[in-house]
Structure formats: structure tokens, C-alpha cells
């Protein structure tokens, strides 16, 4: 399947082809590691409470992860991608773009493997985002750049806030749900640790299997999209002729993009005196000129396809900067119109081929079946001073499923690991059994170290790879 991607490109050397295959393998390797690192949290409660035997549980969770990736869309994927500096996103060729992707992927895999080996439920989302920011900062150290200027800090704040708040939501809501269950359902066995070799009552098992299903699907639709975004970065950087623009975008999408560009141009012309607006008008003029010249996307020559992509990316960055400019003179209603124009133009560059969805879904699903035991033991026995009960497992997973699902709808990446483990901690605190200080300290330490370590790893690797790739 991979070799069929190069039909008609005619520009890849043998070395570039080998490097591309390695990059794709590493990207899928990240999703595989993500599967057994993060998804172990989804199956932890259902295995620990003996609602399902281990292998049926991990196979079912793997299938649900597969479905989540395939059906989850791409909003989170490009939320992650847009953290990167625009000058890296619009740079064609295999040098800088592959150095970027390889650096952040290898850094993320190394940290994920290290925390998994120690049995710590660290966050793959935190790791990947730290790696992306690290690459952006390292890129800004290069000659001709201003330190820190290349990172999309607005998007970084938005993503960082979602990662910061989601564990607090998991802890608080899980504790509240557990207390509500205890006050309304008077079934003693619901609040006792599982008895050795005895499965739970049918209705409890049904609840726990359902929440495991929901968390696994939500994890696939949220975390799986990160791999989709990374693979698209690789393909767009190495094969711009085929992937710079959505090959399935027909004439109607081109016309929608032209119409949206015209409306946006009209809005901006009324504020031409605002700093930065003239550059945006130039980008719009270049975009419209190209799309008017060629009737279909397939008729656009390679260099012009890349230019259309660059126009749209620079527009997005410029509009984000304009929104934070004081006295821009643009009302909230006009900003809604601007956002609508952007939404109509995005399908031209924010997309994913079916084979990418299938490959990421498979890697994440297969990864789920590996290495789950360490995390299951941590979640079931080492977070609280008592063993996990049925009510605690159900409360934590129901909250995790809902939180991740809502974040997915909003295009925000959150950590399955942190939401679920903080949910379990919340139910332990609510039950009065208390938390194990050592485990909580280790999880907190992993949480605190993940961003700086992944930033340093990815930034260092990026600068190293730039020496040999550019």
C-alpha cells in the first residue's frame, strides 16, 4: 500500500523513499506505544474488577480504539499540528520537515516507554505537546529567528488549559458521582473490593463493560488523531504534489473556498489601516488568483499547490495575530463571519486519506493488546490505600468517557491517562480510604517532568537532525 503512494510523483530518490518509510514506521510506532501505554487505563477497571477476563477486555478495547480513530474526524489532529511554527508547516522538502517530525516522535516514544516501564500512568498527550513546543523553540534558536516567536502560543495556551483542567474535572466529578451512588444505591457489594475469582453481578458488569467501551472509543477518537496529524505532516512535507491539498476536494470545494476568500477580503478591506491587514489581503489575492486560474485542484501545478497551502496557513496565523491586536476595529459579529470563512476554507488543507485512518487505527488497536498489566496494577491497587471497588471503577470511567468525548467534539486534546487516574484518585478520596502518597507523588512527578523533559529531548533531537538533514 505504501509504495502505491508514490505513483506519479517521480521526484523521490532512494534515500528519501527510505527515510519516508522510516518516518511513517516511527509515527505508527508512536501510536502503537500510545495504545499499550494509555489504553491500559481504559481496561484497568474492567480487568481489575473481573468484569471481563484480560484478553477479551484488551481485544475489545483495541477494537473500540480502532473504531474511535476511524470515526472520530480530524479536529484534534490539526489542533495538535497547528501548535507547530508556520514556517516549518509550509516548508516543502524532506529535510527540515522530517527532522521536525522524527525529533518529536522519537522524544515522545522514549518518554512513554520510560514511564510505562516504571508503571506510571503518564500522559502521551502531554508528552507529544511538550515535544512539539520543544521543536518550535529549538527552531526559533536558528539564525534569522526570534526565540519563542515561532510557537503558536495561543493554540499552546488553549491546549495546555484543556490538559490542566481535565484531571481536575476527572477528580472532582468522579468523587461527586461516587458519593451520589453511595447515597442512592444501597448495595454493599458495590462498595467492596472484588472477591478473588468471583465476577461482579450482571448489572455491575454491564455498566463497567459499557464505560470501558466508551473510554476506549473516546481514547481512539482523541489520541488516535494525534498520529493522524503527524503522518499528514510527513506526507505533506515529502510528497507536496499529492498531499499539499486535499486530492478529494472537487470543484464545489474550490468554489466555496473562493467565495469565502472573497467575503474575508471584503471584511478586511474595511480595516486596511490596521497593522498586519495588508499582508493578509496580499495572501488572499494570491490565493484567489491561483484558484481562479485553474478549474480543478488536479490542474494546479505542484509549486502552485504548495503555494495555496502556504497562503492558507499564513492567513490562519495572521488572523490569529489580528484578533489579539488592540483597536482592530473588528466586532464580535464580524469575527464570527471571519471564523465561518476560515471553516469553509480549511477542508482544502485539513484532511486525512482513508489509508492513514486505517493505519493509525490498526497501530493503536494492536498496541492496546500489549503491556497493559503494569498500568492495571497501578490503577487498581496503588493509587488508593484500599483496592478499587466496582462503584469507584464505574464512576471514574463514566466521567473519563464523558470528559474525553466532550473534548473531542471541541477539537481539544486531553489525556486519557490523567482523566482516568485522577478520577480513581477522586473516588478513593471520597470513600475515605485515602491515597497512597508514594504513588500519587510518582504520578505527580511524571506529570510535572513530562513537559520539560519532552521539550528538551525533542528540541535537542531536532537540532541534531537538522545538522544531517538540511
C-alpha positions in Angstrom: 0.0 0.0 0.0 2.8 2.4 0.9 4.6 2.2 -2.4 1.4 3.0 -4.3 1.6 6.5 -2.8 4.5 7.4 -5.0 2.9 6.8 -8.3 3.1 9.9 -10.4 5.4 11.9 -8.0 8.6 10.9 -9.8 10.8 13.0 -7.5 11.8 10.9 -4.6 15.3 9.5 -4.5 16.0 6.1 -3.0 17.3 7.7 0.2 14.3 10.0 0.5 12.0 7.0 0.0 13.8 5.0 2.7 13.6 8.0 5.1 9.9 8.4 4.4 9.2 4.8 5.2 11.2 5.0 8.4 9.3 8.2 9.4 6.0 6.5 8.7 7.1 3.5 10.7 8.1 5.6 13.7 4.8 7.6 13.5 2.8 4.3 13.6 5.2 3.1 16.4 4.2 6.1 18.4 0.5 5.1 18.1 1.4 1.5 19.0 3.2 2.7 22.2 0.3 5.0 22.8 -2.0 2.0 22.6 -0.4 -0.1 25.3 0.6 3.0 27.4 -2.6 4.9 27.5 -5.3 2.4 26.7 -4.3 0.2 29.7 -6.2 2.8 31.7 -9.4 2.1 29.8 -9.2 -1.6 30.6 -7.8 -1.3 34.1 -11.1 -1.1 36.0 -12.9 -3.8 33.9 -10.0 -6.2 34.3 -9.3 -5.4 38.0 -13.0 -5.9 38.9 -13.1 -9.1 36.9 -15.9 -7.8 34.7 -14.0 -9.2 31.8 -11.0 -11.5 31.5 -7.8 -9.8 30.4 -7.6 -10.9 26.8 -11.3 -10.4 25.9 -11.0 -7.0 27.6 -7.9 -5.8 25.7 -9.1 -7.2 22.4 -12.5 -5.4 22.8 -10.8 -2.2 23.9 -8.5 -2.5 20.9 -11.4 -2.8 18.5 -13.2 0.2 20.1 -10.0 2.2 19.8 -9.9 1.3 16.1 -13.5 2.5 15.6 -12.7 5.7 17.5 -9.8 6.6 15.3 -11.7 5.7 12.1 -14.9 7.6 13.0 -13.5 10.4 15.1 -12.8 13.0 12.5 -9.6 15.2 12.4 -10.3 18.2 14.6 -7.9 17.1 17.3 -5.3 16.1 14.7 -5.0 19.6 13.3 -5.3 21.2 16.7 -2.0 19.4 17.6 -0.4 20.1 14.2 -1.2 23.9 14.4 1.0 24.2 17.5 4.0 24.0 15.2 5.7 27.1 13.7 4.1 28.1 10.4 7.5 28.4 8.7 8.0 24.7 9.4 4.5 23.7 8.3 4.9 25.5 4.9 8.5 24.3 4.2 8.5 21.8 1.3 11.1 19.0 1.0 12.2 16.2 3.2 14.9 17.9 5.3 13.5 20.3 7.9 10.0 18.8 7.9 11.3 15.2 8.5 13.8 16.4 11.1 10.9 18.0 12.9 8.6 15.0 12.9 11.3 12.5 13.7 12.5 14.5 16.6 9.1 14.9 18.3 8.1 11.3 17.6 11.3 9.8 19.0 11.2 12.0 22.1 7.6 11.1 22.7 8.3 7.4 22.3 11.3 7.4 24.6 9.4 9.2 27.5 6.3 7.0 27.0 8.4 3.8 27.2 10.3 5.0 30.3 7.2 5.9 32.2 5.4 2.6 31.1 8.4 0.6 32.3 8.1 2.2 35.8 4.3 1.6 35.7 3.4 5.3 35.9 0.2 6.5 34.2 2.0 9.4 32.5 0.3 11.3 29.6 1.1 10.7 26.0 -0.8 13.9 25.1 1.4 15.9 27.5 4.5 14.2 26.0 3.6 14.9 22.4 2.6 18.5 23.0 5.8 19.1 25.0 7.8 17.6 22.1 6.0 19.9 19.6 6.7 23.0 21.7 10.3 21.9 22.1 10.8 21.6 18.4 9.2 25.0 17.9 11.6 26.6 20.5 14.6 24.9 19.0 13.7 26.1 15.5 13.5 29.6 16.9 17.1 29.3 18.0 18.3 29.0 14.4 19.8 32.1 12.7 17.2 34.6 11.4 14.6 33.7 14.1 13.5 35.3 17.3 13.5 32.9 20.3 9.9 31.7 21.1 8.4 33.6 18.2 7.7 30.5 16.1 5.5 28.7 18.5 1.7 29.1 18.2 1.3 30.3 21.8 -2.4 31.0 21.5 -3.0 27.4 20.5 -0.5 26.2 23.1 -2.4 28.0 25.9 -5.7 26.6 24.7 -4.3 23.0 24.6 -2.4 23.4 27.8 -5.5 24.7 29.6 -7.5 21.6 28.4 -4.8 19.3 29.7 -4.5 21.2 33.0 -8.3 21.3 33.7 -9.3 17.8 32.6 -7.6 16.0 35.5 -9.3 18.4 38.0 -12.6 17.7 36.3 -11.9 13.9 36.5 -11.1 14.1 40.2 -14.0 16.3 41.2 -16.8 14.8 39.1 -15.7 11.2 39.9 -15.7 11.9 43.6 -19.2 13.5 43.3 -20.6 10.7 41.2 -19.2 8.1 43.7 -20.9 9.9 46.6 -24.1 10.2 44.7 -24.1 6.4 44.0 -23.4 5.7 47.7 -26.3 7.9 48.8 -28.8 6.4 46.3 -27.9 2.8 45.7 -27.8 0.7 48.9 -25.9 -2.3 47.6 -23.0 -3.2 49.9 -21.1 -5.3 47.3 -20.9 -2.3 45.1 -18.6 -0.6 47.6 -16.4 -3.6 48.5 -13.2 -4.7 46.6 -13.7 -7.6 44.2 -13.6 -11.0 45.7 -10.9 -13.4 44.3 -12.2 -15.3 41.2 -15.7 -14.1 41.6 -17.2 -11.9 38.9 -19.4 -9.0 39.8 -23.2 -9.1 39.5 -24.5 -8.9 35.9 -25.8 -5.3 36.1 -22.5 -4.0 37.5 -20.6 -5.9 34.9 -22.8 -4.4 32.2 -22.1 -0.9 33.5 -18.3 -1.4 33.7 -18.1 -3.0 30.3 -20.1 -0.1 28.8 -17.9 2.5 30.4 -14.7 0.6 29.2 -16.2 0.7 25.7 -16.9 4.4 25.9 -13.4 5.3 27.2 -11.7 3.1 24.6 -13.7 4.7 21.8 -13.1 8.2 23.1 -9.4 7.5 23.5 -9.2 6.3 19.9 -11.1 9.4 18.6 -8.9 11.8 20.7 -5.4 10.3 21.0 -5.5 8.5 17.7 -6.0 11.8 15.9 -2.5 12.9 17.1 -0.9 10.1 15.0 -3.1 11.1 12.0 -1.8 14.7 12.2 1.8 13.6 12.4 1.6 11.2 9.5 0.0 14.0 7.4 2.9 16.3 8.3 5.3 13.6 6.9 3.3 13.1 3.7 2.8 16.8 3.1 6.4 17.6 3.6 7.8 14.8 1.4 5.0 14.5 -1.2 3.6 18.0 -1.6 2.4 17.3 -5.2 0.0 14.7 -3.9 -0.8 15.8 -0.3 -0.4 19.6 0.0 -4.1 19.9 -0.9 -7.0 17.6 -0.4 -7.0 15.4 -3.5 -10.7 14.6 -3.0 -11.7 18.3 -2.9 -13.7 18.8 -6.1 -14.8 21.9 -7.9 -17.6 22.7 -5.3 -15.0 22.9 -2.6 -12.8 25.2 -4.8 -15.8 27.5 -5.3 -16.6 27.5 -1.6 -13.0 28.5 -0.9 -13.1 31.3 -3.5 -16.4 32.6 -2.1 -15.1 32.5 1.5 -11.9 34.3 0.4 -13.9 37.0 -1.3 -16.1 37.6 1.8 -13.0 37.7 4.0 -11.3 40.1 1.7 -14.3 42.4 1.8 -14.2 42.4 5.6 -10.5 43.1 5.8 -10.5 45.9 3.2 -12.7 47.9 5.6 -9.8 47.7 8.2 -6.8 48.1 5.9 -5.2 50.7 8.2 -4.8 48.1 11.0 -1.3 46.7 11.1 -1.0 43.3 9.5 -4.1 43.6 7.4 -2.4 44.5 4.2 -0.3 41.3 4.4 -3.5 39.3 4.8 -5.0 41.0 1.8 -1.9 40.0 -0.2 -2.3 36.4 0.8 -6.0 36.4 -0.1 -5.2 38.0 -3.5 -2.6 35.3 -4.3 -4.9 32.6 -3.2 -7.8 33.8 -5.3 -5.6 34.3 -8.3 -4.4 30.8 -8.2 -7.8 29.2 -7.7 -9.4 31.3 -10.5 -6.6 30.3 -12.9 -7.2 26.5 -12.6 -10.6 24.9 -12.8 -9.8 21.9 -10.6 -7.2 21.1 -7.9 -5.7 18.4 -10.1 -4.9 21.0 -12.7 -2.8 23.1 -10.3 0.9 22.5 -10.8 3.0 21.2 -7.9 4.6 24.5 -6.9 1.3 26.3 -7.0 -0.4 23.6 -4.8 2.2 24.2 -2.2 1.7 28.0 -2.5 -2.1 27.6 -1.9 -1.3 25.7 1.2 1.2 28.3 2.4 -1.4 31.1 1.7 -4.0 29.4 3.8 -1.6 28.7 6.7 -0.2 32.2 6.7 -3.8 33.5 6.6 -4.6 31.5 9.7 -1.6 32.7 11.6 -2.2 36.3 10.5 -5.9 36.3 11.5 -4.9 34.8 14.9 -2.5 37.7 15.4 -5.0 40.3 14.2 -7.6 39.0 16.7 -5.2 40.0 19.6 -4.4 43.4 18.1 -5.8 46.2 20.1 -8.2 48.5 18.3 -8.5 46.2 15.3 -12.0 47.6 14.8 -13.5 44.2 14.1 -16.6 43.4 16.1 -17.5 40.1 17.6 -20.1 39.6 14.9 -17.5 40.2 12.2 -15.2 37.7 13.9 -17.9 35.1 13.7 -18.0 35.8 10.0 -14.2 35.5 9.8 -14.4 32.2 11.6 -17.0 30.9 9.2 -14.9 31.9 6.2 -11.9 30.0 7.7 -14.1 27.0 8.4 -15.1 26.9 4.7 -11.5 27.1 3.5 -10.0 24.6 5.9 -11.2 21.4 4.1 -8.8 22.3 1.3 -5.8 21.5 3.6 -7.1 19.8 6.8 -8.0 16.3 5.7 -6.8 12.7 6.0 -6.9 9.9 3.4 -8.7 6.7 4.4 -5.5 4.6 4.4 -3.9 6.9 7.1 -7.0 6.4 9.3 -6.8 2.7 8.8 -3.1 2.5 9.6 -3.3 4.6 12.7 -6.4 2.8 13.9 -4.7 -0.6 13.5 -1.5 0.5 15.2 -3.4 1.9 18.2 -5.7 -1.1 18.4 -2.9 -3.6 18.2 -0.9 -1.7 20.8 -3.8 -2.0 23.2 -3.2 -5.7 23.5 0.3 -5.3 24.7 1.8 -4.3 28.0 -1.4 -3.5 29.9 -0.5 -5.3 33.2 1.7 -2.7 34.8 -0.8 0.2 34.5 -3.8 -2.1 35.6 -2.0 -2.9 38.8 -1.2 0.8 39.5 -4.8 1.9 38.8 -6.3 -0.9 40.8 -4.1 -1.1 43.9 -1.5 1.6 44.1 -3.5 4.9 43.8 -5.6 4.4 46.9 -4.9 2.7 50.2 -7.7 0.2 49.6 -8.3 -1.8 46.4 -10.6 -0.5 43.7 -14.3 -1.2 44.1 -17.0 -1.6 41.5 -18.5 1.8 42.2 -15.2 3.5 42.1 -14.3 1.9 38.8 -17.6 2.8 37.2 -17.6 6.4 38.5 -14.1 7.1 37.2 -14.7 5.5 33.8 -18.1 7.2 33.3 -16.5 10.6 34.0 -13.5 9.8 31.8 -15.7 8.7 28.9 -17.8 11.9 29.1 -14.9 14.3 29.5 -12.8 12.9 26.7 -15.9 12.7 24.4 -16.8 16.3 25.0 -13.2 17.4 24.5 -13.1 15.5 21.2 -16.2 17.4 20.0 -14.4 20.6 20.8 -11.3 19.6 19.0 -9.2 19.7 22.2 -6.6 17.1 23.1 -6.9 15.7 26.6 -5.1 12.9 28.4 -7.0 9.6 28.9 -4.3 8.7 31.5 -4.7 11.8 33.6 -8.5 12.0 33.5 -9.0 8.3 34.5 -6.2 8.1 37.1 -7.3 11.4 38.7 -10.9 10.0 38.6 -9.8 6.9 40.5 -8.0 9.2 43.0 -11.2 11.2 43.4 -13.2 8.2 44.3 -10.6 7.0 46.7 -10.6 10.4 48.5 -14.4 10.4 48.5 -14.6 6.9 50.0 -12.4 8.0 52.9 -9.9 5.2 52.2 -7.2 7.8 51.4 -4.5 7.9 48.7 -1.1 6.2 48.6 1.4 9.1 49.0 4.2 7.4 47.1 2.2 6.5 44.1 0.5 10.0 43.9 3.9 11.6 44.3 5.3 9.5 41.5 2.4 10.3 39.2 2.6 14.0 40.0 6.4 13.9 39.4 5.8 12.2 36.0 3.1 14.9 35.3 5.5 17.7 36.2 8.5 16.3 34.4 6.7 15.3 31.2 6.6 18.7 29.5 10.2 19.9 30.3 11.8 16.5 29.6 9.9 16.0 26.3 10.7 19.6 25.3 14.4 19.2 25.9 14.5 15.8 24.2 12.6 16.9 21.1 14.4 20.2 20.8 17.9 18.6 21.1 17.0 15.9 18.6 15.6 18.4 16.2 18.8 20.5 16.2 20.8 17.3 15.8 18.7 16.1 12.9 18.9 19.5 11.2 22.7 19.1 11.0 22.4 16.0 8.9 19.0 16.6 7.1 19.4 20.1 5.8 
